[in-house]
Amino acid sequence: MGQRRWVFLLAIFAFLLPLSSGTGVLKLKSDDSRPLYNHTLTMTLVEYASAVYMSDLSELFNWTCKRCNGFTKGFEVIEIIFDVEHCLQAYVGVAKDLNAIIIAFRGTQEHSIQNWVSDLFWKQLDLNYPDMSDAMVHHGFYSAYHNTTVRPAVLGAVQRAKKSYGPNINIMVTGHSMGGAMATFCGLDLVVNGGEENVQVMTFGQPRVGNAAFASYYSLLVPKTFRITHDHDIVPHLPPYYNHFPQKTYHHFPTEVWLRDVSSLNHSVEKVCDNTGEDPTCSRSVKGNSISDHLRYFGVELHCETWRQCSIVMSHEMDRFSKKDSKGIVDSSLGQAKLASKGDSGVGERKKVSVMGSSISDHLTYFGVEMMCETWRQCSIVMGREVESYSRRDSKGNIFLSRIDPSPEVTETKTLSTTGVSSI
């Protein structure tokens, strides 16, 4: 029933998208300097965005999972966050070869897709940032980052990593689908509220997250941002852009890089788009009617192993060392001990969902890197016995795995002012 409802909703928006298309583009405020697109860096970050879908926390923490190789070999995980209540997952770590802290947010689960697709008609809230009174953002995407345990855990892990690796280390934020939306708000948060200067953001198949005023504001503050879109991927077309209401409609920020499949050449071509955020010669030039394009980028799968639910699988020994908060969120702090890889998550049968010729597979793979969990029917978490002895849960049951022991003075983060800002 849930899957049919989700498909029905996407079918509706596939119908609405032609109504929202057009050549009218609102020009954003932007400086003339544009960051250079780096294909090799993209191939690296798509693997990080794929790995965050893995459910075996032991393998993910030790960076021994089947997606923890290739360009990301040698990565050190600092913290893994799993928010049970909202089915959110993220990690923070250090890539020494890039001299960078990597922050990756997992993309959307089925029920989450239903939630934000249903909300696409679409409540916006005022962004209470200085000198940007007209900026409005999607309340669900904003709240997924700002109003959950994810934000304080991520910011605390970043501070611990900087304490260990130096204050001048770069920060790179990535994510796929809704994870890309969360990466957007994280990058902006690090710059505006954290005072960070060396922040880069790269997302894959992310939806629109705010209006044109927000897009202009964001592009000035976080100029080193690239949004990778894959051919006919439906999600970057949502919420739809209505050119008849340019000030109120949702509007992408630059810079888009459109990955176009060329069947005659049997490969993909990357096009760096203009600085409007809504280049009519890039993804807006085609119908966004493919779910499969959303689930695969550059041959990399971007989805969980399972699709139907968000659950955690842990052995009973874990209970002695973990704690849950009132909402079932698990908090696990890991010391410097090595973690064993445990559990072989069964890979459920993946179904290719087609909506009016739409494609999911393209959304789950970027650059040949899988961006999804190992299995398809549920997004489960597996932890080995060695991990359990170091993990902790907060009062909501959220799980935190920390390689560098968190201390109160480091993990304490101030709550972002939300005066005049609505919550979900």
Sequence and secondary structure as in RCSB ss.txt:
>XXXX:A:sequence
MGQRRWVFLLAIFAFLLPLSSGTGVLKLKSDDSRPLYNHTLTMTLVEYASAVYMSDLSELFNWTCKRCNGFTKGF
EVIEIIFDVEHCLQAYVGVAKDLNAIIIAFRGTQEHSIQNWVSDLFWKQLDLNYPDMSDAMVHHGFYSAYHNTTV
RPAVLGAVQRAKKSYGPNINIMVTGHSMGGAMATFCGLDLVVNGGEENVQVMTFGQPRVGNAAFASYYSLLVPKT
FRITHDHDIVPHLPPYYNHFPQKTYHHFPTEVWLRDVSSLNHSVEKVCDNTGEDPTCSRSVKGNSISDHLRYFGV
ELHCETWRQCSIVMSHEMDRFSKKDSKGIVDSSLGQAKLASKGDSGVGERKKVSVMGSSISDHLTYFGVEMMCET
WRQCSIVMGREVESYSRRDSKGNIFLSRIDPSPEVTETKTLSTTGVSSI
>XXXX:A:secstr
 HHHHHHHHHHHHHHHHHHH  S        S      HHHHHHHHHHHHHTT  BHHHHHHT STTS GGGTT 
EEEEEEEETTTTEEEEEEEETTTTEEEEEE    HHHHHHHHHTTT  EEE   TT TT EEEHHHHHHHHTSSH
HHHHHHHHHHHHHHH TT EEEEEEETHHHHHHHHHHHHHHHTT  SSEEEEEES    BBHHHHHHHHHH  SE
EEEEETTBSGGG S   TTSTTTSB   S EEEEEEETTTTEEEEEE  TTS  TTTGGGS   BSBTSSEEBTE
E B S EEEE  B  GGGGGT EE TT BEE    S                  STT  BHHHHEETBEE B S 
SEEE  B  HHHHTT EE TTB EEEESS   HHHH       TT    
